[in-house]
């Protein structure tokens, strides 16, 4: 139900990351427990970006299942409807979610406008990029 | 909230981790993070249809990060003023405002309470709470057609400016009546609570697990109606335990006042003694 405000946030993040580039596709990873309705999000996206630089950009949703890991026996299980969060293998209530709560802008596919000069972001050596990405993925 | 991969590395800029590169490097990323983002890697592997001048910019920005940063700022402001905040959520018609009115009446003179009233189109709710000794900050979330489905951290930041924090002990945020969206947004509260009425059916925790998991107490309201309903309290408690084993349950009737003392005790449990 808050898909419109999420799309505003998303459009802001995409715009900041892609100034001056033509955006084709916006990739968003959405966890199952985020309670986002994909059709509603896609619909909201089309009218949130209408008339902006992102008009026409496609939203690509990548849904992630909710997975519960057991603290006692280590069993991983996809969360089922109506089953609750107890471990399906040993019945323990000591479980935690390992995925399903994401709402992350992961990537944007862009191309330069045909009439624009070549304008690529500065190239960095690959190892350094990975270091940066790792830093983003793990809390300090 | 700590629910996401956080970017807490000192960058102020929310796009701190965006970077771009040519496609030949992408495979290295994919293998590196296969365990973290299986769904993401699946789509990164598709390079078909790429043309010269096209590229993928990897970003990894949590869309809730901005809300969470503002929520942390709200919490810091509350902490600095020594105010404890409770985010009170429920479905519409659960009796949240009735419980709140009874709460304010009971605490008047002992605990200095502020209320952030966010329910849709609620001058009515605010009127019901007026004259009970609490400071009330009214957020008009409705714009004529339903309005907002939840309160978020920026709205609470605005509402806090309408309260004199220095003269308060406790703030109760009356969230929008809705079992979906309010569960998604940290507003800077210290604890989350929800009011659930026995007229809603025993299966609600299983239908709205995100909401029921987010709270530390569920106030089970309208117990005075039990003789007229087939409500099965044991079944409800089993369903709640299945999604949130830690949740406390307080059975009350906001109408008669039965059980409200236990709720007041839970509320006061968060207050620093003065």
Interface residues (C-beta under 8 A of the other chain):
Chain A: X1 X2 X5 X6 X9 X10 X13 X16 X17 X18 X21 X24 X27 X28 X29 X33 X34 X35 X60 X62 X63 X64 X81 X82 X83 X84 X85 X86 X93 X101 X102 X103 X104 X105 X106 X107 X108 X109 X110 X111 X112 X118 X120 X121 X123 X124 X126 X129 X130 X132 X133 X134 X135 X136 X137 X138 X139 X140
Chain B: X3 X4 X5 X6 X7 X8 X9 X14 X15 X16 X17 X18 X19 X20 X21 X22 X25 X28 X29 X32 X33 X36 X37 X38 X39 X40 X42 X43 X44 X51 X53 X54 X55 X56 X57 X58 X59 X60 X61 X62 X63 X64 X66 X67 X148 X149 X150 X152 X178 X180 X181 X183 X184 X185 X206 X209 X210 X213 X239 X241 X242 X243 X244 X245
